[in-house]
Amino acid sequence: MIPAPVSLFVNAGDVAWTERRPGVSLKVLWEDPDGRHKAMLMRYAPGATIPRHRHLGDEQIFVLEGSVADDTGVCTAGNYARRPPGCLHSVVSETGALVFAVTSGPTEVL
């Protein structure tokens, strides 16, 4: 009999931040062996931007602190946004933000 999978608990304080681009850092909490599926924290410094890109997989975010904005509008603390595969957008955080994100694929810089 194959043993059942067990829960994964991550102490986020033990995971290092890595700078993705100036003003935007990631803390990967979980990554599937395929490298496409991830759960992470994203930290935006005030004024940080992510240039226009296309999502090749799904991205779901929940804003924990601050706010992030894209071509569609502003997502503030306590709110959720989804970027489906094929979505094109740029991201900016005027105030800075802490975001929990779950992704199922990479992005393509345009």
Buried (B, 14 or more C-beta within 10 A) or exposed (E): EEEEEEEEEEEEEEBEEEEBEEBBBBBBBEEEEEEEBBBBBBBBEEEBBBEEBBBBBBBBBBBBBBBBBBEEEBBBBEEEBEBEEEBEBEBBBBBBBBBBBBBBBEBEEE
